[in-house]
Amino acid sequence: MDWTRRKIAAAALALAGCARAPAEAQEPPKEPNRMDTMPLITRKIPSSGEALPIVGLGTWQAFDIAPGGEDWAQAREALKAFAARGGKVVDSSPMYGRAEAAIGALSAELSVRPKLFLASKVWTQGRAAGERQIADSHRLMQAPTLDLMQVHNLLDLETHLATLRAAKEAGRVRYIGVTHYTEGAYDALEAAMRRHPLDVIQINASVAERESEDRILPLAAERGMAVLINRPFAGGDLFSRVRRLPLPPWAADIGAASWAQALLKYVLSNPAVTCAIPGTRNPRHVLDNLGAATGVLPDAAQRRRIVEAVAAA
């Protein structure tokens, strides 16, 4: 594909229209949940065996903030709560405005960098531009070694994967991968997964966006690739469907104390999924989301029940 600057800008606007806003109507449990002190479920990165908690933190929009002010203070508390509860994976991108810088500054201020698994992306065209962008990510996130670097939305894939492989061999990056967020890119994503020995892929999946379950997730398991899940709430659309519904009694069977936990548990119950990365800077939402990484995960019948409940909403 011929990616001009105009096309890149258009793609950014399209993604912005689909992404989860930081102010989405997620409601945490009204009462303390016994799951709040349980160990977080982990899954291993197949290429190394390193275990990660199955719920992480996305930063799109939520961490595109400047130092000082209420947003910064809220983000600080969110990251503090995330690390204290045992969360590790924090995913960002140069495309996310000031998010990389915010994560870098806040993780340094809180002295939590050793607890975190920092992921970012390269999203530009050309080798030199990619190398500059990757160097900026190291600098902004205050991380001489980044845990994961991904080719964002497959843009200039072959060029950037060559750069990332060299960075991995040099020890500046621990894992490499690719990302996308829409079913329309699955053909290209599948081709990349078959052609390259990737450590990680990142893709969308939710109760409302289940297409990756048919092709991409089985292929990731077959190829030994870890999977990060973006859009686990379908860009907030799922909350607009269920926010007025009481939590069904059967939610207790899977240890879900909120709709957010039930929706996340649906995604996480697929064994090919390594970690879901819902985006928020609200500390209560962070802890609510991490609650989905505790207790039991839905079986096939319970997964169908969640799908049916959302469809009927």
N, C-alpha and C positions, 0 to 999 in steps of 0.2 A: 504494500500500500504506500502511496506517495503522501507522506505526512508533511504538509506545509504548516507554517505557524498558524495560519487561519484555521486549518482543520484541527490542530492541537487545541486552540482556544475553544473551538466549538465543542470538542469532546469534553473539555473541562466543564463547560456550561451544562452539557447534558448530564454529566456525572453529578454535578452540584444539584441538579433538579431531582436526582434519584436518591441522594444520600440522606442518611438519618440526621435530623437536626438535633442540636444539643438540648433543646427545650421540649423534646417530644414527651408525650403524656404517659410516661412510665410511672406507675404508682408502686412504691415499695410496700412490704407487709406492714400492717398497722400495729402488730404485736411482735415482740422479739421471737425469733425463730430458733428452735434448738439446733437447726443446721448451721447456725452462725459460728459455732465452735468446732464443727466437724472438719476433719482433714479434707482438702480439696482432691478430687479425683485427678489423676494425671494420665497422660498417654505419651508414648515414646516417639521420638523422631526416628523413623526406620533406618536412616543412613548412619546413625550414631548410637542409638539407644538412649539418648538423653531424654529425660522425662519432663514434661511441661504440664502445668495445670490446664484443664480443658476450657477455662474461660479466661480471656485476656481483656485488653483495653484498647479500643480504637480511638483515634484522635482527630478524625475528619470533622471540621467545624468546631468541635468542642474545645480543642486546645489551640485554635487560631486566635490567640489573645496576646495582649501586651502586658509587660510587668506592671504590677500595681493594680489597685482597684478590686472590686468584688469578684470579677471573673477569675482573676489570678489567684485570689485567696481561696475561692471555691475549688479551682483546679489543683491547688496545692494540697488541700484536704482530701480531694479525691485520690490523688496519687499516693498520698500518705496512707490512706485507708486501704488502697489496693495492695500496696507492698506489705503492710502490716498483716493483712489477712492471708497473705501467701500468693498473691497474684504475681505473674512474671512477665508474660508477653505483652509488650506495648508496641503497637504498630503505627507508623507515621509515614510521611511522604513529603518531598519538596512541593508537591501539588497542594498540600494542606496549609498553605500560608505560613504562619508563624509557629505551627505546631511542633516542628522539630526543635526549634530554639526553646520553646516553653518546656518541653520534656527534658531537654538537656539542662536547663537552668534549675528546674524544680527538682530533678533527681539529684543534682549536685547539692542543692540547698538542703534537701532532706537526707542526704547521705544514703540513698537507697539504690544507687547504681549497681552495686554488686548483686542485689536481689533481683534485678530486672533482666529480661531478655528483650533487647531493643532491636526492632525491625524497622527498616525504611526501604526506599525504592529509588530507582533511577527512572526518570520520565522526561526524556529529551531525545534529540536526534543527533547522531554523530558521536564518534569515539571521544574526541576532545571535550565536547560539551558534557558527555556522560561522566568522564573522569573528573571534571570540575564539580559536577553536581554531587557525585559520591564523596569527594573531598569535603564539600560543604556540609553534607550530612554528618560526617565524622565530627567536624568542627562544631556544628550547631547542637548536636546531641551530646557533645563532650565525651565522645567515645572513640578512643584510638582504634579499638576493635569493635565492629558492629556484629551483633549476633546473626542477623539475617539481612541480606540485601536482595531485593526483588526487582525484576523488570516490570514496571508498572504498565498494566494494560497491553503488554506484549509490544510496546512501542520500540522500534529498531532492535528487535529481539536478538538477532545474531551478533550484532555489534556489541551490545551491552553484556550479553552472556560471556563473550570472550574476555571482556574487562573484568567481570565478576569472578570468573574462574581464576584469572591471574591474581586478583585480590585475595581470594581464598587460599591459594597456594602460598601467598606471601604472609598470611596470618592476619590480614586486616579485616577479613570477613570470615565468619565461621560457617555460615550456610548460605546457599544461593537458591533463588526461586523465581517464579513468575506469577503475575496476578491478572485477574479480570473480574468483572462484576455483572456480566450480562450473558444470557443464553446465546445471543447472536455471535458471540466470540468463541463458542465451544469448539467449533471445527478447528479454528486456529490454535486454541489451547490444547486440544487433544493431539494435534500434530506436533506441537512443541514438546509435550510430555513423552511422546513416542521417540522423538529425535534426540532429546537431551537428558542426561542423567541428573535431574534436579533433586535437590534436597526437599524442597517445599513448593507447593502451589497454594495460591490463595484464590478463592472463588466464592460466589454468593450462594447461599442456601437458607431456606426458611420454610415455615409451614406454607407460605404463599408462593414460594419460588423453589419448587422441588425438582426441577429439570436436571440439576447436576447429580441427583441420586441415580439416574439411569445410566450415565456415561462417564462422567468425570470422576466421581468418587470411587466407583469400582476400578477404573484405570489407575487412579492414584494408589489404591491398595495393591494392585497387580505390579505396579512399577516401584513400589517401596518408597513412596513420597508422602511426607507429612502434608496435612491439609489445614490451612487457616480459613475460617469462614467469615466473610464480610456480609453485611446486610442480613443478620440473623432475625431482625424484626421487619424485614422488607422495607427498609427506609422509613420506619415508623407507621406504615400503613396498617400493620397488624394491631397496633394499639388503638387506632381509630375504630377498628372493628370490635374489639373486645372490652374497651375501657368501661362500658356501661354494664357489662355482664358480671354477675358475681362469680367468684372462682368456684368451679364445680367441685362437689364432694370428692370425686375421683382424683383430684389433684393431690390429695394427701397420700394416695397410693404410690406416687412417684416422688414424694417429699417436696412438692412445689408449693410454696407459700405465697406466690403471686403469679399473675399471668406472665410476667417477664420470665420467671423461672420455668414455667410450663412450656413456653415457646422455645426457650433456649434448650431445655432438656430434650425436646423433639429433635433439634439439630444435633445435639451432642450424642444422642443415642445411636447414631450411625457410627459403627466402629472405625470407619475410614477417616472420620473427623478427628483431628488432633487438638484443635483449639478454636473457639469462636471468639470474635473480637468486637463485641458491641461497643459503640462509641458514646461516651458521656463524660461530663466533668462534675456531675452531681455525686457527692460522696455516698448518699443513701442509695442511689441507683447502682453505684459500683458494688456496694456490698450485696444488694439485692441480686445483681447479676452473678456474682461469685457464689451465691447460694445455690445456683443451678449446678455447680460443680461438686455438690455433696449428695450423699444418700444414694438412692437407686436411680437408674435411668429407665425410660419407658421401653417395654417390649413391643413387639409388632402390633398387638391388639391395642395397647395404650397409645401408640403412635397414631393409629387410625382414629382413635377417639379424639385426640387433639385436633387432627385435621378436620374431622366432622364438626367439632364444636366451633372452630373458626369459620368453616364454610357456612354454618347455620347462623352466624352472628349478623 
